[in-house]
Amino acid sequence: MADQQQPQSEQPNTLPSNNKAEPNNGASKRDTAAKPKPDAASKPSSTPKTGLLWLVTLCNLALLGAGAYGGYWYFNQHSVTQSKLDTLRTEVSTDLAQKESQFNNQFQSFEQHLTQQAETTEQLSNSEQQQQQTLQQLQNQLQGALAQIQELDGRRPTDWLIAEADYLVRMAGRKIWLEQDIRTAIILLGNADARLTSLADPSVLPVRALIAEDIQRLQQVNPVSQVSVALALNGLVKQVDNLAIITPKEENQFSDQEVSDSASDWQQNLLNVWRAIVDDFIRVEYRDTPVEPMMTAQQQWISREQIKLALQQAQTAALAGQQTLYLAAIERASTIITSDYVQDSSAVTGFLTGLEQLKNTDISKEVPTELSSQAALESLLGNRVKRVFGEGASAL
């Protein structure tokens, strides 16, 4: 601005002195701008200075606009950046709060886990101490038991044979009362007596005498096998369907209707031929006994089933040792066969013979309810073996 004012102050000095001073500088400037330029040489410096002034003004305005736009852009960007920073600060604060909460929870959980681990470790330590104490007690008990066994083995090494004899006698009792196996029971009692004999101890002679008494009592029991009798009855049941039932055809056979080869029997042969021809048309039978009606198929089936039922009842009675029921069932089956079946048949005869043999078989058995030697062996075992083990157990 100082440069622009300095040419204006120097302008009167450059003008010629004979020119009149203009009363108003502003009017002269307007007149000079409005009038056309008569000559470029007359005013050489007025137009460039005015353009320069406008150029400087425009530059100043452009700089002001650019500064204003830059300030606005900076303020806008600062606001956006501040907003983003606030949002980011909020998110970071929230994330940090969540992380801190999670860390606190995990830390508390870790503390609880450590506490539980410490309690578990303490419990395991206490349990290990108890187990060590128990193991020590068991070792002491084992050593005491070994000492007792060595002492027992050194004093009476053959007392185990008494325990074996007691076991064999018990097994014999089970064979008698549970399985009705007298033969096996006698063998077991004999083995028990052999164990006591190997002791070579006079103090076991009373027990051996009782074992011999039990063996004699068992040998006097009926040796018939009830199972064998039941199997024999089962075989007869399967043969019932093969027995021949009485029918009128089987009773009305004429044995004298055969023609002989002898010439002297011509009259009898002629009579037989005549009867054979006439019997096809007319038959006359003479009976001195009451005529019984022929059995139907249903009655025959019932008769066979009655025999089977009677034999099955006899089989059940044989297994149970019920002699009375056994004999009654066999008698009922024999009566039915005698009245309804052909007695001349070999199958019926053999069947009746088998029934008669079974009828004469004694299936009753008087089994002793106890063995005399069992209580004596228990007493002997208690005095020699169990007493020693009982003291050892109490000492432990």
CYANA upper distance limits for C-alpha pairs under 8 A (distance plus 0.5 A):
  1 MET  CA      5 GLN  CA      6.83
  2 ALA  CA      6 GLN  CA      6.67
  3 ASP  CA      7 PRO  CA      7.63
  4 GLN  CA      8 GLN  CA      7.66
  4 GLN  CA     49 LYS  CA      7.96
  4 GLN  CA     53 LEU  CA      7.82
  5 GLN  CA      9 SER  CA      7.06
  6 GLN  CA     10 GLU  CA      6.98
  7 PRO  CA     11 GLN  CA      6.65
 10 GLU  CA     14 THR  CA      7.48
 11 GLN  CA     15 LEU  CA      7.13
 15 LEU  CA     19 ASN  CA      8.06
 22 GLU  CA     28 SER  CA      7.48
 24 ASN  CA     28 SER  CA      6.91
 25 ASN  CA     29 LYS  CA      6.71
 26 GLY  CA     30 ARG  CA      6.88
 27 ALA  CA     31 ASP  CA      6.61
 28 SER  CA     32 THR  CA      6.43
 29 LYS  CA     33 ALA  CA      6.59
 30 ARG  CA     34 ALA  CA      6.47
 31 ASP  CA     35 LYS  CA      6.46
 32 THR  CA     36 PRO  CA      8.31
 38 PRO  CA     42 SER  CA      8.41
 39 ASP  CA     43 LYS  CA      7.93
 40 ALA  CA     44 PRO  CA      6.56
 45 SER  CA     49 LYS  CA      6.94
 46 SER  CA     50 THR  CA      6.92
 47 THR  CA     51 GLY  CA      6.86
 48 PRO  CA     52 LEU  CA      6.54
 49 LYS  CA     53 LEU  CA      6.67
 50 THR  CA     54 TRP  CA      6.91
 51 GLY  CA     55 LEU  CA      6.53
 52 LEU  CA     56 VAL  CA      6.58
 53 LEU  CA     57 THR  CA      6.63
 54 TRP  CA     58 LEU  CA      6.48
 55 LEU  CA     59 CYS  CA      6.54
 56 VAL  CA     60 ASN  CA      6.55
 57 THR  CA     61 LEU  CA      6.61
 58 LEU  CA     62 ALA  CA      6.45
 59 CYS  CA     63 LEU  CA      6.47
 60 ASN  CA     64 LEU  CA      6.52
 61 LEU  CA     65 GLY  CA      6.50
 62 ALA  CA     66 ALA  CA      6.39
 63 LEU  CA     67 GLY  CA      6.38
 64 LEU  CA     68 ALA  CA      6.45
 65 GLY  CA     69 TYR  CA      6.42
 66 ALA  CA     70 GLY  CA      6.31
 67 GLY  CA     71 GLY  CA      6.42
 68 ALA  CA     72 TYR  CA      6.56
 69 TYR  CA     73 TRP  CA      6.39
 70 GLY  CA     74 TYR  CA      6.35
 71 GLY  CA     75 PHE  CA      6.43
 72 TYR  CA     76 ASN  CA      6.49
 73 TRP  CA     77 GLN  CA      6.44
 74 TYR  CA     78 HIS  CA      6.34
 75 PHE  CA     79 SER  CA      6.57
 76 ASN  CA     80 VAL  CA      6.71
 77 GLN  CA     81 THR  CA      6.38
 78 HIS  CA     82 GLN  CA      6.35
 79 SER  CA     83 SER  CA      6.54
 80 VAL  CA     84 LYS  CA      6.60
 81 THR  CA     85 LEU  CA      6.45
 82 GLN  CA     86 ASP  CA      6.52
 83 SER  CA     87 THR  CA      6.62
 84 LYS  CA     88 LEU  CA      6.39
 85 LEU  CA     89 ARG  CA      6.30
 86 ASP  CA     90 THR  CA      6.54
 87 THR  CA     91 GLU  CA      6.62
 88 LEU  CA     92 VAL  CA      6.41
 89 ARG  CA     93 SER  CA      6.46
 90 THR  CA     94 THR  CA      6.58
 91 GLU  CA     95 ASP  CA      6.44
 92 VAL  CA     96 LEU  CA      6.39
 93 SER  CA     97 ALA  CA      6.55
 94 THR  CA     98 GLN  CA      6.66
 95 ASP  CA     99 LYS  CA      6.48
 96 LEU  CA    100 GLU  CA      6.37
 97 ALA  CA    101 SER  CA      6.55
 98 GLN  CA    102 GLN  CA      6.53
 99 LYS  CA    103 PHE  CA      6.38
100 GLU  CA    104 ASN  CA      6.50
101 SER  CA    105 ASN  CA      6.64
102 GLN  CA    106 GLN  CA      6.48
103 PHE  CA    107 PHE  CA      6.32
104 ASN  CA    108 GLN  CA      6.55
105 ASN  CA    109 SER  CA      6.54
106 GLN  CA    110 PHE  CA      6.36
107 PHE  CA    111 GLU  CA      6.56
108 GLN  CA    112 GLN  CA      6.66
109 SER  CA    113 HIS  CA      6.53
110 PHE  CA    114 LEU  CA      6.53
111 GLU  CA    115 THR  CA      6.60
112 GLN  CA    116 GLN  CA      6.62
113 HIS  CA    117 GLN  CA      6.49
114 LEU  CA    118 ALA  CA      6.53
115 THR  CA    119 GLU  CA      6.70
116 GLN  CA    120 THR  CA      6.47
117 GLN  CA    121 THR  CA      6.41
118 ALA  CA    122 GLU  CA      6.60
119 GLU  CA    123 GLN  CA      6.63
120 THR  CA    124 LEU  CA      6.51
121 THR  CA    125 SER  CA      6.52
122 GLU  CA    126 ASN  CA      6.68
123 GLN  CA    127 SER  CA      6.49
124 LEU  CA    128 GLU  CA      6.40
125 SER  CA    129 GLN  CA      6.70
126 ASN  CA    130 GLN  CA      6.73
127 SER  CA    131 GLN  CA      6.54
128 GLU  CA    132 GLN  CA      6.54
129 GLN  CA    133 GLN  CA      6.69
130 GLN  CA    134 THR  CA      6.58
131 GLN  CA    135 LEU  CA      6.39
132 GLN  CA    136 GLN  CA      6.55
133 GLN  CA    137 GLN  CA      6.73
134 THR  CA    138 LEU  CA      6.61
135 LEU  CA    139 GLN  CA      6.58
136 GLN  CA    140 ASN  CA      6.70
137 GLN  CA    141 GLN  CA      6.63
138 LEU  CA    142 LEU  CA      6.47
139 GLN  CA    143 GLN  CA      6.61
140 ASN  CA    144 GLY  CA      6.67
140 ASN  CA    396 LEU  CA      8.40
141 GLN  CA    145 ALA  CA      6.55
141 GLN  CA    396 LEU  CA      5.87
142 LEU  CA    146 LEU  CA      6.56
143 GLN  CA    147 ALA  CA      6.62
144 GLY  CA    148 GLN  CA      6.71
144 GLY  CA    392 GLY  CA      8.06
144 GLY  CA    395 ALA  CA      8.42
144 GLY  CA    396 LEU  CA      7.02
145 ALA  CA    149 ILE  CA      6.61
145 ALA  CA    392 GLY  CA      7.10
145 ALA  CA    393 ALA  CA      8.36
145 ALA  CA    396 LEU  CA      8.09
146 LEU  CA    150 GLN  CA      6.55
147 ALA  CA    151 GLU  CA      6.59
148 GLN  CA    152 LEU  CA      6.54
148 GLN  CA    389 PHE  CA      8.31
148 GLN  CA    392 GLY  CA      6.70
149 ILE  CA    153 ASP  CA      6.40
150 GLN  CA    154 GLY  CA      6.49
151 GLU  CA    155 ARG  CA      6.75
152 LEU  CA    156 ARG  CA      6.47
152 LEU  CA    157 PRO  CA      7.58
152 LEU  CA    388 VAL  CA      8.00
153 ASP  CA    157 PRO  CA      5.19
158 THR  CA    162 ILE  CA      8.32
158 THR  CA    199 LEU  CA      6.99
159 ASP  CA    163 ALA  CA      7.62
159 ASP  CA    384 ARG  CA      7.56
159 ASP  CA    385 VAL  CA      7.31
160 TRP  CA    164 GLU  CA      6.94
160 TRP  CA    385 VAL  CA      8.40
161 LEU  CA    165 ALA  CA      6.66
161 LEU  CA    195 ARG  CA      6.25
161 LEU  CA    196 LEU  CA      7.25
161 LEU  CA    199 LEU  CA      7.84
162 ILE  CA    166 ASP  CA      6.68
162 ILE  CA    195 ARG  CA      7.71
162 ILE  CA    196 LEU  CA      7.08
162 ILE  CA    377 LEU  CA      8.01
162 ILE  CA    380 LEU  CA      8.35
162 ILE  CA    381 LEU  CA      6.85
163 ALA  CA    167 TYR  CA      6.76
163 ALA  CA    381 LEU  CA      7.02
164 GLU  CA    168 LEU  CA      6.76
164 GLU  CA    192 ALA  CA      7.77
164 GLU  CA    195 ARG  CA      7.80
165 ALA  CA    169 VAL  CA      6.75
165 ALA  CA    191 ASN  CA      8.04
165 ALA  CA    192 ALA  CA      4.79
165 ALA  CA    193 ASP  CA      7.63
165 ALA  CA    195 ARG  CA      6.47
165 ALA  CA    196 LEU  CA      7.35
165 ALA  CA    377 LEU  CA      8.29
166 ASP  CA    170 ARG  CA      6.77
166 ASP  CA    192 ALA  CA      7.79
166 ASP  CA    374 GLN  CA      7.47
166 ASP  CA    377 LEU  CA      6.34
166 ASP  CA    378 GLU  CA      7.37
166 ASP  CA    381 LEU  CA      8.32
167 TYR  CA    171 MET  CA      6.77
168 LEU  CA    172 ALA  CA      6.73
168 LEU  CA    188 LEU  CA      6.20
168 LEU  CA    189 LEU  CA      7.16
168 LEU  CA    191 ASN  CA      7.74
168 LEU  CA    192 ALA  CA      6.19
169 VAL  CA    173 GLY  CA      6.88
169 VAL  CA    188 LEU  CA      7.20
169 VAL  CA    189 LEU  CA      6.34
169 VAL  CA    192 ALA  CA      7.03
169 VAL  CA    373 SER  CA      8.13
169 VAL  CA    374 GLN  CA      6.74
170 ARG  CA    174 ARG  CA      6.97
170 ARG  CA    374 GLN  CA      7.55
171 MET  CA    175 LYS  CA      6.78
171 MET  CA    185 ALA  CA      8.06
171 MET  CA    188 LEU  CA      7.78
172 ALA  CA    176 ILE  CA      6.81
172 ALA  CA    184 THR  CA      7.71
172 ALA  CA    185 ALA  CA      4.74
172 ALA  CA    186 ILE  CA      7.75
172 ALA  CA    188 LEU  CA      6.15
172 ALA  CA    189 LEU  CA      7.00
173 GLY  CA    177 TRP  CA      6.71
173 GLY  CA    185 ALA  CA      7.48
173 GLY  CA    370 GLU  CA      7.96
173 GLY  CA    371 LEU  CA      7.60
174 ARG  CA    178 LEU  CA      5.96
174 ARG  CA    179 GLU  CA      7.72
175 LYS  CA    179 GLU  CA      5.61
175 LYS  CA    180 GLN  CA      6.58
175 LYS  CA    181 ASP  CA      5.82
175 LYS  CA    182 ILE  CA      7.59
175 LYS  CA    184 THR  CA      7.47
175 LYS  CA    185 ALA  CA      6.30
176 ILE  CA    180 GLN  CA      5.09
176 ILE  CA    181 ASP  CA      5.90
176 ILE  CA    182 ILE  CA      6.27
176 ILE  CA    185 ALA  CA      6.80
176 ILE  CA    367 VAL  CA      7.95
177 TRP  CA    369 THR  CA      8.20
181 ASP  CA    185 ALA  CA      6.92
182 ILE  CA    186 ILE  CA      6.76
182 ILE  CA    218 LEU  CA      7.09
182 ILE  CA    221 VAL  CA      8.49
183 ARG  CA    187 ILE  CA      7.01
184 THR  CA    188 LEU  CA      6.76
185 ALA  CA    189 LEU  CA      6.74
186 ILE  CA    190 GLY  CA      6.73
186 ILE  CA    215 ILE  CA      6.34
186 ILE  CA    218 LEU  CA      7.40
186 ILE  CA    219 GLN  CA      8.19
187 ILE  CA    191 ASN  CA      6.86
188 LEU  CA    192 ALA  CA      6.79
189 LEU  CA    193 ASP  CA      6.78
189 LEU  CA    211 ILE  CA      7.14
189 LEU  CA    215 ILE  CA      7.37
190 GLY  CA    194 ALA  CA      6.78
190 GLY  CA    215 ILE  CA      8.28
191 ASN  CA    195 ARG  CA      6.89
192 ALA  CA    196 LEU  CA      7.00
193 ASP  CA    197 THR  CA      6.59
193 ASP  CA    208 ARG  CA      6.52
193 ASP  CA    211 ILE  CA      7.28
193 ASP  CA    212 ALA  CA      8.49
194 ALA  CA    198 SER  CA      6.83
195 ARG  CA    199 LEU  CA      7.43
196 LEU  CA    200 ALA  CA      8.02
196 LEU  CA    204 VAL  CA      7.36
196 LEU  CA    208 ARG  CA      7.69
197 THR  CA    201 ASP  CA      8.30
201 ASP  CA    205 LEU  CA      8.18
204 VAL  CA    208 ARG  CA      6.87
205 LEU  CA    209 ALA  CA      6.68
206 PRO  CA    210 LEU  CA      6.95
207 VAL  CA    211 ILE  CA      6.83
207 VAL  CA    373 SER  CA      6.50
207 VAL  CA    376 ALA  CA      6.56
207 VAL  CA    377 LEU  CA      7.09
208 ARG  CA    212 ALA  CA      6.73
208 ARG  CA    373 SER  CA      8.20
209 ALA  CA    213 GLU  CA      6.78
210 LEU  CA    214 ASP  CA      6.76
210 LEU  CA    372 SER  CA      6.40
210 LEU  CA    373 SER  CA      5.43
211 ILE  CA    215 ILE  CA      6.77
211 ILE  CA    372 SER  CA      7.75
211 ILE  CA    373 SER  CA      5.71
212 ALA  CA    216 GLN  CA      6.82
213 GLU  CA    217 ARG  CA      6.82
213 GLU  CA    372 SER  CA      8.42
214 ASP  CA    218 LEU  CA      6.78
214 ASP  CA    371 LEU  CA      6.70
214 ASP  CA    372 SER  CA      7.13
214 ASP  CA    373 SER  CA      7.73
215 ILE  CA    219 GLN  CA      6.69
216 GLN  CA    220 GLN  CA      6.97
217 ARG  CA    221 VAL  CA      7.42
217 ARG  CA    368 PRO  CA      8.21
218 LEU  CA    367 VAL  CA      7.94
218 LEU  CA    368 PRO  CA      8.15
219 GLN  CA    223 PRO  CA      8.43
221 VAL  CA    365 LYS  CA      6.60
221 VAL  CA    366 GLU  CA      6.76
221 VAL  CA    367 VAL  CA      7.17
222 ASN  CA    362 ASP  CA      8.33
222 ASN  CA    363 ILE  CA      7.94
222 ASN  CA    364 SER  CA      7.55
222 ASN  CA    365 LYS  CA      6.04
222 ASN  CA    366 GLU  CA      8.16
224 VAL  CA    362 ASP  CA      7.84
224 VAL  CA    363 ILE  CA      6.88
225 SER  CA    229 VAL  CA      7.10
225 SER  CA    363 ILE  CA      8.19
226 GLN  CA    230 ALA  CA      6.75
226 GLN  CA    318 ALA  CA      6.24
226 GLN  CA    319 LEU  CA      5.95
226 GLN  CA    321 GLY  CA      7.85
226 GLN  CA    363 ILE  CA      6.83
227 VAL  CA    231 LEU  CA      6.70
227 VAL  CA    318 ALA  CA      8.29
227 VAL  CA    319 LEU  CA      6.93
228 SER  CA    232 ALA  CA      6.74
229 VAL  CA    233 LEU  CA      6.83
229 VAL  CA    315 GLN  CA      7.88
229 VAL  CA    318 ALA  CA      7.26
229 VAL  CA    358 LEU  CA      7.89
230 ALA  CA    234 ASN  CA      6.74
230 ALA  CA    314 ALA  CA      8.47
230 ALA  CA    315 GLN  CA      5.28
230 ALA  CA    316 THR  CA      7.99
230 ALA  CA    318 ALA  CA      6.72
230 ALA  CA    319 LEU  CA      7.15
231 LEU  CA    235 GLY  CA      6.84
231 LEU  CA    315 GLN  CA      8.45
232 ALA  CA    236 LEU  CA      7.03
233 LEU  CA    237 VAL  CA      6.83
233 LEU  CA    311 LEU  CA      6.72
233 LEU  CA    312 GLN  CA      7.89
233 LEU  CA    314 ALA  CA      8.08
233 LEU  CA    315 GLN  CA      6.56
234 ASN  CA    238 LYS  CA      7.20
234 ASN  CA    311 LEU  CA      8.14
234 ASN  CA    312 GLN  CA      7.92
234 ASN  CA    315 GLN  CA      7.86
235 GLY  CA    239 GLN  CA      7.33
236 LEU  CA    240 VAL  CA      7.16
236 LEU  CA    311 LEU  CA      8.25
236 LEU  CA    351 PHE  CA      7.74
237 VAL  CA    307 ILE  CA      8.39
237 VAL  CA    308 LYS  CA      6.00
237 VAL  CA    311 LEU  CA      7.01
237 VAL  CA    312 GLN  CA      8.15
239 GLN  CA    243 LEU  CA      7.61
240 VAL  CA    304 ARG  CA      6.92
240 VAL  CA    307 ILE  CA      7.90
240 VAL  CA    308 LYS  CA      7.64
241 ASP  CA    304 ARG  CA      7.36
242 ASN  CA    347 ALA  CA      8.08
243 LEU  CA    341 TYR  CA      7.59
243 LEU  CA    347 ALA  CA      6.70
243 LEU  CA    348 VAL  CA      6.37
244 ALA  CA    341 TYR  CA      6.23
244 ALA  CA    342 VAL  CA      6.30
244 ALA  CA    345 SER  CA      7.68
244 ALA  CA    347 ALA  CA      8.48
244 ALA  CA    348 VAL  CA      7.78
245 ILE  CA    300 GLN  CA      8.01
245 ILE  CA    340 ASP  CA      6.39
245 ILE  CA    341 TYR  CA      4.65
245 ILE  CA    342 VAL  CA      6.22
246 ILE  CA    250 GLU  CA      7.29
246 ILE  CA    251 GLU  CA      8.20
246 ILE  CA    340 ASP  CA      6.41
246 ILE  CA    341 TYR  CA      5.52
246 ILE  CA    342 VAL  CA      5.65
247 THR  CA    251 GLU  CA      7.26
247 THR  CA    294 MET  CA      6.56
247 THR  CA    295 MET  CA      7.94
248 PRO  CA    252 ASN  CA      6.71
248 PRO  CA    294 MET  CA      7.19
249 LYS  CA    253 GLN  CA      7.37
256 ASP  CA    272 ASN  CA      7.91
257 GLN  CA    272 ASN  CA      5.36
257 GLN  CA    273 VAL  CA      7.99
257 GLN  CA    275 ARG  CA      8.06
257 GLN  CA    276 ALA  CA      7.72
258 GLU  CA    269 ASN  CA      8.11
258 GLU  CA    272 ASN  CA      7.24
259 VAL  CA    268 GLN  CA      8.37
259 VAL  CA    269 ASN  CA      5.54
259 VAL  CA    272 ASN  CA      7.20
259 VAL  CA    273 VAL  CA      7.98
260 SER  CA    265 ASP  CA      7.51
260 SER  CA    269 ASN  CA      7.13
261 ASP  CA    265 ASP  CA      8.49
262 SER  CA    266 TRP  CA      7.92
265 ASP  CA    269 ASN  CA      6.47
266 TRP  CA    270 LEU  CA      6.41
267 GLN  CA    271 LEU  CA      6.67
268 GLN  CA    272 ASN  CA      6.60
269 ASN  CA    273 VAL  CA      6.66
270 LEU  CA    274 TRP  CA      6.63
271 LEU  CA    275 ARG  CA      6.65
272 ASN  CA    276 ALA  CA      6.58
273 VAL  CA    277 ILE  CA      6.80
274 TRP  CA    278 VAL  CA      6.58
275 ARG  CA    279 ASP  CA      6.22
276 ALA  CA    280 ASP  CA      7.39
277 ILE  CA    281 PHE  CA      8.18
278 VAL  CA    282 ILE  CA      6.35
278 VAL  CA    283 ARG  CA      7.92
279 ASP  CA    283 ARG  CA      5.55
287 ARG  CA    291 VAL  CA      8.19
295 MET  CA    299 GLN  CA      6.26
295 MET  CA    300 GLN  CA      6.76
296 THR  CA    300 GLN  CA      6.72
297 ALA  CA    301 TRP  CA      6.75
298 GLN  CA    302 ILE  CA      6.70
299 GLN  CA    303 SER  CA      6.61
300 GLN  CA    304 ARG  CA      6.83
301 TRP  CA    305 GLU  CA      6.68
302 ILE  CA    306 GLN  CA      6.58
303 SER  CA    307 ILE  CA      7.00
303 SER  CA    336 ILE  CA      7.84
303 SER  CA    340 ASP  CA      8.41
304 ARG  CA    308 LYS  CA      6.86
305 GLU  CA    309 LEU  CA      6.52
306 GLN  CA    310 ALA  CA      6.69
306 GLN  CA    333 ALA  CA      7.99
307 ILE  CA    311 LEU  CA      6.76
307 ILE  CA    332 ARG  CA      8.28
307 ILE  CA    333 ALA  CA      5.45
307 ILE  CA    336 ILE  CA      7.46
307 ILE  CA    337 ILE  CA      8.25
308 LYS  CA    312 GLN  CA      6.63
308 LYS  CA    333 ALA  CA      8.42
309 LEU  CA    313 GLN  CA      6.70
310 ALA  CA    314 ALA  CA      6.76
310 ALA  CA    329 ALA  CA      5.49
310 ALA  CA    330 ILE  CA      7.11
310 ALA  CA    332 ARG  CA      7.07
310 ALA  CA    333 ALA  CA      6.15
311 LEU  CA    315 GLN  CA      6.67
311 LEU  CA    329 ALA  CA      6.94
311 LEU  CA    330 ILE  CA      6.91
311 LEU  CA    333 ALA  CA      7.27
312 GLN  CA    316 THR  CA      6.79
313 GLN  CA    317 ALA  CA      6.69
313 GLN  CA    325 LEU  CA      8.43
313 GLN  CA    326 TYR  CA      7.78
313 GLN  CA    329 ALA  CA      6.67
314 ALA  CA    318 ALA  CA      6.58
314 ALA  CA    325 LEU  CA      7.40
314 ALA  CA    326 TYR  CA      5.02
314 ALA  CA    327 LEU  CA      7.78
314 ALA  CA    328 ALA  CA      8.38
314 ALA  CA    329 ALA  CA      5.65
314 ALA  CA    330 ILE  CA      6.74
315 GLN  CA    319 LEU  CA      6.94
315 GLN  CA    326 TYR  CA      7.92
316 THR  CA    320 ALA  CA      6.82
317 ALA  CA    321 GLY  CA      6.43
317 ALA  CA    322 GLN  CA      5.52
317 ALA  CA    323 GLN  CA      7.50
317 ALA  CA    325 LEU  CA      6.52
317 ALA  CA    326 TYR  CA      5.60
318 ALA  CA    322 GLN  CA      6.73
318 ALA  CA    323 GLN  CA      7.62
318 ALA  CA    326 TYR  CA      6.60
318 ALA  CA    363 ILE  CA      6.78
321 GLY  CA    363 ILE  CA      6.29
321 GLY  CA    364 SER  CA      5.59
321 GLY  CA    365 LYS  CA      7.14
322 GLN  CA    326 TYR  CA      6.66
322 GLN  CA    363 ILE  CA      8.02
322 GLN  CA    364 SER  CA      7.05
323 GLN  CA    327 LEU  CA      6.76
323 GLN  CA    362 ASP  CA      7.70
323 GLN  CA    363 ILE  CA      6.62
323 GLN  CA    364 SER  CA      6.20
324 THR  CA    328 ALA  CA      6.80
325 LEU  CA    329 ALA  CA      6.71
326 TYR  CA    330 ILE  CA      6.96
327 LEU  CA    331 GLU  CA      6.60
327 LEU  CA    359 LYS  CA      6.56
328 ALA  CA    332 ARG  CA      6.74
329 ALA  CA    333 ALA  CA      6.94
330 ILE  CA    334 SER  CA      6.73
330 ILE  CA    355 LEU  CA      7.21
330 ILE  CA    358 LEU  CA      8.49
330 ILE  CA    359 LYS  CA      7.02
331 GLU  CA    335 THR  CA      6.72
331 GLU  CA    359 LYS  CA      8.32
332 ARG  CA    336 ILE  CA      6.98
333 ALA  CA    337 ILE  CA      6.92
334 SER  CA    338 THR  CA      6.66
334 SER  CA    352 LEU  CA      7.15
334 SER  CA    355 LEU  CA      7.55
335 THR  CA    339 SER  CA      6.84
336 ILE  CA    340 ASP  CA      6.57
336 ILE  CA    341 TYR  CA      8.41
337 ILE  CA    341 TYR  CA      5.80
337 ILE  CA    348 VAL  CA      8.19
337 ILE  CA    352 LEU  CA      8.35
338 THR  CA    342 VAL  CA      8.42
338 THR  CA    343 GLN  CA      7.48
341 TYR  CA    348 VAL  CA      7.73
342 VAL  CA    348 VAL  CA      7.34
343 GLN  CA    348 VAL  CA      6.63
343 GLN  CA    349 THR  CA      6.96
344 ASP  CA    348 VAL  CA      7.98
344 ASP  CA    349 THR  CA      7.66
345 SER  CA    349 THR  CA      6.75
346 SER  CA    350 GLY  CA      6.56
347 ALA  CA    351 PHE  CA      6.58
348 VAL  CA    352 LEU  CA      6.69
349 THR  CA    353 THR  CA      6.71
350 GLY  CA    354 GLY  CA      6.74
351 PHE  CA    355 LEU  CA      6.82
352 LEU  CA    356 GLU  CA      6.65
353 THR  CA    357 GLN  CA      6.83
354 GLY  CA    358 LEU  CA      6.81
355 LEU  CA    359 LYS  CA      6.51
356 GLU  CA    360 ASN  CA      6.86
357 GLN  CA    361 THR  CA      7.03
371 LEU  CA    375 ALA  CA      8.34
372 SER  CA    376 ALA  CA      7.66
373 SER  CA    377 LEU  CA      6.58
374 GLN  CA    378 GLU  CA      6.80
375 ALA  CA    379 SER  CA      6.81
376 ALA  CA    380 LEU  CA      6.75
377 LEU  CA    381 LEU  CA      6.49
378 GLU  CA    382 GLY  CA      6.60
379 SER  CA    383 ASN  CA      6.81
380 LEU  CA    384 ARG  CA      6.85
381 LEU  CA    385 VAL  CA      6.01
381 LEU  CA    386 LYS  CA      6.82
382 GLY  CA    386 LYS  CA      5.12
382 GLY  CA    387 ARG  CA      6.18
383 ASN  CA    387 ARG  CA      6.26
384 ARG  CA    388 VAL  CA      7.40
385 VAL  CA    389 PHE  CA      6.97
386 LYS  CA    390 GLY  CA      6.40
387 ARG  CA    391 GLU  CA      6.78
388 VAL  CA    392 GLY  CA      6.77
389 PHE  CA    393 ALA  CA      6.61
390 GLY  CA    394 SER  CA      6.79
391 GLU  CA    395 ALA  CA      6.56
392 GLY  CA    396 LEU  CA      6.78
